Amino acid sequence: MHVVLEEIENNIACLIPDSDDDPIYVPVATLPASFEVGDVFVVKAKDNSQFILEKDNAEKEKRLSDNKFKRESLLKKSSNKKLK
């Protein structure tokens, strides 16, 4: 399962899962040493009550690229409508 680091408040990280599940809140100490808001992590189960977060840089880059393409497409549509 992939989750995205949405925000950090009071040393608590809010992770948004790709599924429609509720956000996951974990202590910042649970995150890998180097992180930033917007990072994508793979959740790897350690056992039923614990898990390990592993950064997925390739997935983050893919998502950023996909979003950039979508934004550019929307901007083109918007500018085409204004020209008509």
C-alpha positions in Angstrom: 0.0 0.0 0.0 1.2 3.5 -0.8 0.7 6.5 1.4 1.5 10.2 0.9 2.9 12.5 3.6 0.3 15.2 3.7 1.4 17.3 6.7 3.3 17.4 10.0 1.8 19.0 13.0 3.2 18.8 16.6 5.6 16.0 15.6 2.8 13.9 14.2 2.8 13.0 10.5 -0.5 12.6 8.6 -0.2 10.0 5.9 -3.0 9.7 3.3 -3.4 6.1 1.9 -4.2 5.5 -1.8 -7.2 3.6 -0.7 -10.3 5.3 0.7 -9.2 4.5 4.2 -8.9 7.1 6.9 -5.6 9.0 7.2 -2.9 7.4 9.3 -1.2 9.4 12.0 2.3 8.4 13.2 5.1 10.0 15.2 7.6 11.8 13.0 10.2 9.5 14.4 8.5 6.7 12.5 9.5 8.3 9.1 12.7 7.6 7.4 15.6 10.0 8.2 15.1 12.2 5.2 11.6 13.2 4.2 9.4 16.1 3.0 5.7 16.8 2.7 4.5 15.1 -0.6 6.8 12.1 -0.3 5.3 8.8 -1.2 6.0 5.7 1.0 5.3 2.0 0.7 3.9 0.6 3.9 5.6 -2.7 4.7 4.0 -4.7 7.5 6.3 -5.8 10.3 3.5 -7.6 12.1 -0.1 -6.8 12.9 0.6 -3.8 15.1 3.7 -2.3 13.5 4.8 -1.3 10.1 7.8 0.1 8.3 7.7 3.0 5.9 9.9 2.9 2.9 10.3 5.9 0.6 9.3 5.3 -3.0 11.0 8.1 -5.0 10.1 6.5 -8.4 6.4 6.6 -7.5 6.7 10.2 -6.3 8.3 11.2 -9.6 5.6 9.3 -11.6 2.8 11.1 -9.7 4.4 14.5 -10.1 4.8 13.9 -13.8 1.2 12.7 -14.2 -0.1 15.7 -12.3 2.0 18.1 -14.5 0.6 16.5 -17.6 -3.0 16.9 -16.3 -2.4 20.5 -15.3 -0.9 21.3 -18.8 -3.9 19.6 -20.5 -6.4 21.6 -18.4 -4.5 24.9 -19.1 -4.7 24.1 -22.8 -8.4 23.4 -22.6 -8.9 26.6 -20.7 -6.9 28.8 -23.1 -8.7 27.2 -26.1 -12.1 28.1 -24.7 -11.0 31.7 -24.1 -9.8 32.0 -27.8 -13.2 30.9 -29.1 
